[in-house]
Each structure stands twice: as structure tokens, then as C-alpha cells.
Amino acid sequence: MINLNIFLSFCENAALLLALVYLYSLFPSHQRQSHLALWQLSMGALIGIIGVIIMMTPLVFEQGLLFDTRSVLLCLSGLFFGFVPTLIAAACMAFYRYNLAGTGMYVGIVMICFSGLFGLIWRHFAKHSLDTISYLHFYLAGLALHFLLLLSLFLLPIELGIDAIKVVAIPILIIFPILTMVIGRLFSTVVFRERDMQVRLQEDFLFNSQFDIGNIGISITSKAKYWLKVNPYLCEMFGYSESELKALTWAELTYPDDLNKDLLLYDKMVKGELDEYEIDKRFVAKDGSIVYTHVTVVCRRNTENNGFLVIAGFLDITQHKLAESALLQSKEQLDLVLDSSELGVWDWDVALHTMNTNRYSADILCCSTKALNDHPKMWLDAIQPHDKFKFLRSICDIRLGHTVNQRIEYQLTNLQGETRWILQTGKVVAVNDKGQPLRVCGTVSDITDIKQFEESLSVAASVYQNSSEAMSVFTSQGIIIDSNPAFSMITGFNRDEIQGQHLRIFQSELQPRKFYDQLDKQLNQLGRWQGEVWMRRKNGENYLILLTINAISKTKAHKARFVALFSDITEKKQTEELIWRQANYDALTGLPNRRMLMEFLSKEVLHSDRQHNHFALMFLDLDYFKEINDTLGHDMGDVLLLETAERLKDCIRESDVVARLGGDEFTIVLTNLDDNHGVERVAGQILKRLAEPYTLGEQTAYISGSIGITLFPDDATTTEALLKNADQAMYSAKTHGRNRFNYFTPEMQNDAQKRMILVQELKNAIIQQQFELYYQPIVNLTTDKVVKAEALIRWKHPTMGFVPPADFIPIAEETGMIIEIGNWVFNQAIKQSARWSEIFNADIQISINKSPVQFKDETTDVQDWLLQMDELHVNAHHICIEITEGLLLDKEQNVESKLLAYRDAGLEVSLDDFGTGYSSLSYLRKFNIDYLKIDKSFVNNLMPDSNDLSLCEAMIVMAHKLGMKVIAEGIETEEQRALLELAGCDYGQGYWFSHALCHEEFEQKYLQQRAEPIQINQFTAR
């Protein structure tokens, strides 16, 4: 027998479950979403409390063995509320069951955990379709759950478990599945009620967007049948104005014969028996004509306030009813209306498996209407995979008769590869005797723009809150309405402090008052403004911003508003100013650099050309500046440059410009000249100031300057030509003795062109090996024997003949070609030394001049030269490297390392042109110089009791004291030779002994006699 008390006990439990549904419905969805964690904790606690209350009134089969509806509660909790609430509720009930103890304590806890787990697993597989779970599915799930729970009773002692199953199995398997079904559907209704309301709001939005456009009459009618709102087309259809139509009821306009049929359907709608209907009916227009319409009527109810509205669409089918011939025209009109309203229409014949669509549907898919109608599967194939199952399920529900309506959103990819959002609605319009659908019609609309707009709104809100740019909204009176976090971060004011305040709290004293009047005027006229503004932070600090203000359109509901967007550009401005200054001014002297000079010259050329003015460009190079750097260091060189810049500025007017091009090169631009006398006066003043002593630390230095001058427009009319002319004039001033100024002349241009030609010819000479080595003997003044020879290069040009070394060696050094030439000279010289040793057994030392450029070149390796000497078996003492005095003062590591490498390899070093430059005795000792060569300028005028003789004697004594020997070059008379020999000079070189000879002449004149004894000895040895 079934005990009725068991049923009553379970029914009491069911009442508590219904209470949970009611309590859940009190939580609005937006609160649940905005406080998700709190809601989950609260819901879990609430479910746990209700579960405990349910467990307080259980069916007690035996002491410690309890039965109640907790399983239903936990299963539905897992299904609808998820993991966290279910875990909390299960923990509460398990703890309570543990405290109750008894025989079935552990079995009860297992049932609690299994019930929650069953709901969670169910949720995992059905979380995307919770709103579509049918009564049957709820019932079957409840039946399966409680069947499995009854099986868990076998975990008890076998006899006790069997007895318990006999008593409770039937009530549980009858009541609990039904209870699961009922409570589950209630939860489904409550959970998805607000979502359905959002869907209806979207439908209303779509309706409003189409209300005033298209060729369909639309009206909104009250429960009392009055027109509340009508669109223009409906007024046109009936011939009434909108105000006239609103004064009438739709019943008054209805043709009398159609009124009853319409009222019958309308009354059913009012009673709730229908939500929508379609009907063909006639109306009487204002002019008395009959208007045939197809009316689609849909009601919208609000259960909370008993609201009731009727929305009707009126399609004019008058012509269709009047004549069969107008049917096609009516259909085209309908298609045109749908196309113009961007609405696709589809008609599915379920029985014949055919589909008809309109042009707009085909346009969405980017195909022809015929192709889509012939192959409707194209549409299905275009649906994106993640939405295809949802779409097919909605179609199956219609075919199986589960629903007569369809409404679904999904994404598809059209034939052009574009992803579009589609809203599809459908309705069964014809069924067979068994109620199975025969024909389904519906619409599709492209809602991509709406989706993008919704997304853009979300993105805009996110950008507003997270943007690094400060944003604010204020009224036309300057009252702040809102601001974002970046605004507070930049200004220092938090949002609450500035809301409702006037913009003047940000005004800075650095911004003129009249600026704000101009700003207000432009905003009122144009509605926008952009520019840079000084503002003041909360702490009083001034900062510069880039501000953009735009007006928001004024509407009936809202007055004019302005949106301000700005960023702090103070640091950026300072950086830009620093970069601009670094790009346009010399970092050391603060003078304009080459870039700014070029800009100034370009402007001055244009200005002077228009005004027919003249200006002068001076190119200044400091004489002996390199020596100052080498002897006193670069720091003192910088001090000298700074002092030079100040002296140059003192020599010119404010309208003139002094610029530093780099190194020790300066330019001066003298503007608005009347004649050349002013230029010469300024140039003379500059030379005079430069000649004054410079105090560099504890040292006093003296320099001079070489100035080249060119005039605009007399010499040139472009900036490039002017600079080139001035540079050539400066070069001429240097070559003519320095400490002077030269004007540019056309001859200088010719010299420059000749020099350019010579550079090209020199490149060809290197390639074609047009050089020869000549050898000038160096004589031992004591024995009059030739012991040395200086290798001198000669360039034999095919057309120009012999080119003097003085003409091409400086060019080779400037262009870097001296490196290749020097390597060739060294190679030829050691080959000659090897030949002389082998053939003549000559112990002749060849002196090879080495340019400072070669020493500074990192690609020239001393070891390469030494390796060549080893390969040719050349004795190191047979080669002497000649260098100039200035090289010893060069502090480059590369120079010093090469000099020391030559010394370590056994090569002797000769110091050429001694006495003509800056000398340092410490460097002579450091590098172990072997020979000093007295420059020929001291030998040329050598006479008894002359100063030149005294200088020569002093140099000879000094060299001998330092362990060096002396070579005097430029000896041309016997008297000079005798005086130098008397003074103790070791070696002599010059035309008195011989001019430079080619290797054949040198061998014949000085070495041939040495070869004959060797040949005789060889012959005798045989």
C-alpha cells in the first residue's frame, strides 16, 4: 500500500521549491550581472538554507534514514545556477546531514553530491539551450536521476536498503520527476524572461527603424481601437491626414461587411486567445473609395501593468482584388517595398522541398536570385559552423511541429568572403489535416550594422574609460557634466571635485584673457576648435595641452553640449624644442649649424632677389687649430672654439649671421650690403680679433684665420654655388699664406675643375700603374760615399707628361688614394732593395716616405709590409721609414702602435722636414727616431755666421745628444756641404750630389762598379 503521508511530506517539500523560484525572480538580471560573485554566494547560501529547511521535514523511514526533495533542488541548481552556488548549497546540506548522523548519513551525503553533479553535467551539455528544454526532457531527466539515487540505497545493509526501496520507490519515481519537470520549467521561464524582454525591445527597435520608410502602412492601435500612431503611407492609403486618422477608430473606417470577421479575431486577441493574426479586409477611404488591404495584426502585452497595444501592417491589395492582370504588378510592388526596406523574403514549400526568395536575400549572399532559388543549400552552406547547428535545430522544430514560429540570429559568410549578421523570422502559414506544416514564410534582414553599432557603443564606452587622452563633457555655459579617469590623472582633480564646476578653474595666467573670448566666439559659430592651450593643475602647476572641442548636436530633449579631448604635451613640446635646437644649432658654440645656415641662405636668396639687395658669404677656417688640439688637448680646443664664436659675433651686426659648419669651420652672412667696403672692414676686424692671444687654462695660444668671400648675386645665385665659391676662396687664402681673406674669382672655379680632373686622372693612374720610382742618393759627408737613397715617386701621364708630386700627393692624401699609392711604393722599393742586394751586394738603405694618412688608416697593417719583406729576404736595416713631425703629435692609438711596430721589427725611422713645425723632444725619445732630416729651407741660405747655420748646428748637436744622426737635404753648393760637414752633419742630400735618378741610372752610376768584383770572384770560384 502507498502511504499518503509520504505524498504529503513530499508536497510540503515542493512548496519550498516553489518559494525558491519566487525568491529568484526578485533578483533583477542586471543586479545579478553587475554583482556576479555576490549573487553566486548569496544564491548558493539561499539554496542551501532552503535545502536545509526541506531536510528538516523529511520522510523518516527509519531512525537516521531520511528522504526529501533535496535531490530535485540540487539538480536544478546545478543546471540553472552553475558550479559556485551548487557547491555552496551542497556543502550546507551535506554538513547538516552529517550533523543528523544516523544509519543513512553517508548514503545521504552521496545522494547530495550526486544530485548536484548530475545537474552540473546536464548544464555542460545543455547550457546553450536551457530555454528550450521541454517538459518531457525535464521529466525524463528527473526520472533518471531518482532511479540512480534509489540504486544508491544498496550501499546500505541489504535488508534495510530493500525495505527502504519498497516503501519510497513508487512515491519518489512518481512525484520527483513531475516535480523536476514543473520546477524546471518555472526556472526556465523566470531565468529567460528578461532576455525575451530584450529580444522584444530589439524587435521594437527594428520596427521603429522601418516605421517611417517603405511602402507599407503601419499603425499602432489602442485596446479601444483608436489609432495612436500611423505612418505616412497609411495616411496616404486612406486619404486622411495623420491628425484626422487619429480622431477615428479603425472600426469606423472598416468596410461594414468585413467588420464582424475582424472584430471576432480582435476579441480573441483581447482575451489572450491569439497574439497575432492576418486578414484580408477592406477599408473606406476619405474619398469614399474602397481600399483592399492585407492586414497583419500583432499585439504586445505587458503583464505587469496590463498594457495592451496592437501593431498592424497594411498592405494595399486593391489592384489584386480588382483584376487578375494586376496581380503581377502587386507582387512587384511588394517586392519593391521589401527591397527598399532592406528586407529579404523567403517562401518554403515543405512538401515540394522548394524555396523562393526575393532579390534582397540574394544580394545578402552576393548571388543571383535564380541561383539561390535553384540551389537553396547555398544559404545553408554559407552559415558559419558555430551557428549552423542552431539554425538546423530551429528548422527541425518547425518541421516536427514543435513550433510554428521561427526567430534566430546567426552569422554567414557571403560569396565575397564578407561576414554578415542575419536576423531570420519565419511562420507556418499552411498545415495539413494532421497539423504538419506545408508552407513556411518568413523574412531575413541584414543586421550587421546594428551589431556593429552595438559593438561600437561598447567599444566607445571602454575607450572613454580607458583612454590615455583626457575627455570631458560640458555645457555651453562651461559647466562640466562628466569626465573620464585620464582627465583626473592629468588635471589632478577627481571626478567629484570638478563635476558641476566651471571650466575657469583650469585657467592659467600664461593664457591671455582675450583667448577665451575668441574661443567662445568660434565655438558658437563653428561648433569646433582645436589648438594648444595653457592650463593649471590642482597643485597650481602650469602645463600645455593639445585641445580639441566639438559640439554635440542640439536636440529637443537636450541642450547643446561640448566634448573636449586633450593630452598633456608639455614634455613633448620641450622635447621638440630640444630636438629642433639640436638639429639647427651647434651643440658646443650655440651657433646655427649647417642645416639652419642652409635654410637662412635660401630665405636670404629669395628675399635679396625680390628686393634687389646684395649679401656676402664668408667661409672661415682657423689656421693651426689642429696643432692646438694635438698639443693642448681637445678640451682646450673646445674652449678656443667657444671664444672664437664670441669674437665673431662681436664683429657683426644683429641682422648678420654666424654659423659653425663643424670642426674649425665657420660661416658669416653679411646682409643688406651697399658696397664691398663693409665686407672688407668686417673681414679685417675678424682677422684682427682672431690674432689676439687665447688664454687656454695655463697656456696662451695664438692662431689666425683664412677667409673666403663670395657675393650674391655677383658670383652665384644659389646656396650650393655660394658655399662652394666661398670654400674655394678660403682654400686660396690658405694656400697664399693664411691669415688673410680672398674674394672668389672665376679662376678659382677653373682651378677647382682642374683639380677635379686631376682626381679622376689619378684614379686611372693607380689602375694603369703610371707611376715610377726614382732614387736620390744620400751621401756620407765624411767618406763621400752613397750609403742611402730616398725613393721618390714620379707620375708619367700619357698626355700631360711628368706630373710633379707637389701637384698630386696632396690630392691623393685628401681623397685617400695615398694608401694604395703608398702600398705600391713600398712594394716597389723592397723589390728594388732585394735586387740591389742580390745583384750588386749593395748595402744601400732606401728611405720610403709614409703619409700620415697611411698611419691613421686602420686597413693598413704593418705586418703585411713585414711579411712582404720576409718573402723577398729584405734586411730590415735596408729600409727606412720617413715621417713628418706632425705625426708624432697625433694621439691616435693606431699611429703610436704602428711606429712602435716598425721599431720592434728593426726598421729605422727618419723624421722629415725637421724644424718646420711643432716639435716635442719627449716624442723623439719615446719613438726612438733614428734620423733627423734638416729641412732645405734652413740649408738654402746657409752661409758662415748666419742664423740658419746656428740653427743647423743646434739641431745637429741636439740630435747627436739624443743618439740620432742628421741628414741635411737641399744641398746645392760645395760651401753648403762644407759648412754642414764642419758642423758635424752626418749625411747630405741634394742636387750638389745628384738629382733623383731612375733605377737603371742609379745602378749604372753608383752600383755597377760594385757588381764587377762580385762577378770576378764568382768566375774565379768556378
HELIX and SHEET records of a PDB file:
HELIX    1   1 LEU A    4  SER A   25  1                                  22    
HELIX    2   2 SER A   29  SER A   34  1                                   6    
HELIX    3   3 LEU A   36  MET A   56  1                                  21    
HELIX    4   4 ARG A   70  PHE A   81  1                                  12    
HELIX    5   5 PHE A   83  LEU A  100  1                                  18    
HELIX    6   6 MET A  105  ALA A  126  1                                  22    
HELIX    7   7 LEU A  130  THR A  132  5                                   3    
HELIX    8   8 TYR A  135  LEU A  151  1                                  17    
HELIX    9   9 SER A  152  LEU A  155  5                                   4    
HELIX   10  10 ILE A  158  VAL A  191  1                                  34    
HELIX   11  11 ARG A  193  PHE A  211  1                                  19    
HELIX   12  12 PRO A  232  PHE A  238  1                                   7    
HELIX   13  13 GLU A  242  LYS A  246  1                                   5    
HELIX   14  14 TRP A  250  LEU A  253  1                                   4    
HELIX   15  15 PRO A  256  LYS A  271  1                                  16    
HELIX   16  16 THR A  318  LEU A  322  1                                   5    
HELIX   17  17 GLU A  324  ALA A  326  5                                   3    
HELIX   18  18 LEU A  327  SER A  340  1                                  14    
HELIX   19  19 ARG A  359  LEU A  365  1                                   7    
HELIX   20  20 THR A  369  ASP A  374  1                                   6    
HELIX   21  21 LYS A  377  ALA A  382  1                                   6    
HELIX   22  22 PRO A  385  ARG A  399  1                                  15    
HELIX   23  23 THR A  448  ASN A  466  1                                  19    
HELIX   24  24 PRO A  485  THR A  491  1                                   7    
HELIX   25  25 ARG A  495  ILE A  498  1                                   4    
HELIX   26  26 LEU A  503  PHE A  506  5                                   4    
HELIX   27  27 ARG A  513  LEU A  526  1                                  14    
HELIX   28  28 THR A  570  ASN A  584  1                                  15    
HELIX   29  29 ARG A  594  GLN A  611  1                                  18    
HELIX   30  30 PHE A  625  LEU A  632  1                                   8    
HELIX   31  31 HIS A  634  ASP A  650  1                                  17    
HELIX   32  32 HIS A  677  ALA A  691  1                                  15    
HELIX   33  33 THR A  719  THR A  735  1                                  17    
HELIX   34  34 PRO A  746  GLN A  768  1                                  23    
HELIX   35  35 PRO A  805  THR A  815  1                                  11    
HELIX   36  36 ILE A  818  ARG A  835  1                                  18    
HELIX   37  37 TRP A  836  PHE A  840  3                                   5    
HELIX   38  38 PRO A  852  LYS A  856  1                                   5    
HELIX   39  39 VAL A  862  GLU A  871  1                                  10    
HELIX   40  40 ALA A  876  HIS A  878  5                                   3    
HELIX   41  41 GLU A  885  LEU A  889  1                                   5    
HELIX   42  42 GLN A  893  ALA A  905  1                                  13    
HELIX   43  43 LEU A  921  LYS A  926  1                                   6    
HELIX   44  44 LYS A  936  VAL A  939  1                                   4    
HELIX   45  45 ASN A  947  LYS A  961  1                                  15    
HELIX   46  46 GLU A  974  LEU A  982  1                                   9    
HELIX   47  47 HIS A  999  PHE A 1002  1                                   4    
HELIX   48  48 GLU A 1003  LEU A 1007  3                                   5    
HELIX   49  49 GLN A 1008  ALA A 1021  1                                  14    
SHEET    1   A 2 LEU A  59  GLU A  62  0                                        
SHEET    2   A 2 LEU A  65  PHE A  67 -1                                        
SHEET    1   B 5 TRP A 227  VAL A 230  0                                        
SHEET    2   B 5 GLY A 217  THR A 221 -1                                        
SHEET    3   B 5 GLY A 307  ASP A 316 -1                                        
SHEET    4   B 5 ILE A 290  ASN A 302 -1                                        
SHEET    5   B 5 GLU A 276  VAL A 284 -1                                        
SHEET    1   C 5 THR A 354  THR A 357  0                                        
SHEET    2   C 5 GLY A 344  ASP A 349 -1                                        
SHEET    3   C 5 PRO A 437  ASP A 446 -1                                        
SHEET    4   C 5 THR A 419  VAL A 431 -1                                        
SHEET    5   C 5 ASN A 405  THR A 413 -1                                        
SHEET    1   D 5 ILE A 480  SER A 483  0                                        
SHEET    2   D 5 ALA A 470  THR A 475 -1                                        
SHEET    3   D 5 ARG A 561  ASP A 568 -1                                        
SHEET    4   D 5 ASN A 542  ILE A 552 -1                                        
SHEET    5   D 5 ARG A 528  ARG A 536 -1                                        
SHEET    1   E 5 VAL A 657  GLY A 662  0                                        
SHEET    2   E 5 GLU A 665  LEU A 673 -1                                        
SHEET    3   E 5 HIS A 614  ASP A 623 -1                                        
SHEET    4   E 5 SER A 704  PHE A 712 -1                                        
SHEET    5   E 5 ARG A 740  TYR A 743  1                                        
SHEET    1   F 2 TYR A 694  LEU A 696  0                                        
SHEET    2   F 2 GLN A 699  ALA A 701 -1                                        
SHEET    1   G 9 GLY A 801  VAL A 803  0                                        
SHEET    2   G 9 VAL A 786  HIS A 797 -1                                        
SHEET    3   G 9 PHE A 771  ASN A 780 -1                                        
SHEET    4   G 9 TYR A 987  GLN A 989 -1                                        
SHEET    5   G 9 LYS A 965  GLU A 969  1                                        
SHEET    6   G 9 TYR A 931  ILE A 934  1                                        
SHEET    7   G 9 GLU A 908  PHE A 914  1                                        
SHEET    8   G 9 ILE A 879  THR A 884  1                                        
SHEET    9   G 9 GLN A 845  ASN A 849  1                                        
SHEET    1   H 4 GLY A 801  VAL A 803  0                                        
SHEET    2   H 4 VAL A 786  HIS A 797 -1                                        
SHEET    3   H 4 PHE A 771  ASN A 780 -1                                        
SHEET    4   H 4 LEU A 997  CYS A 998 -1                                        
END                                                                             
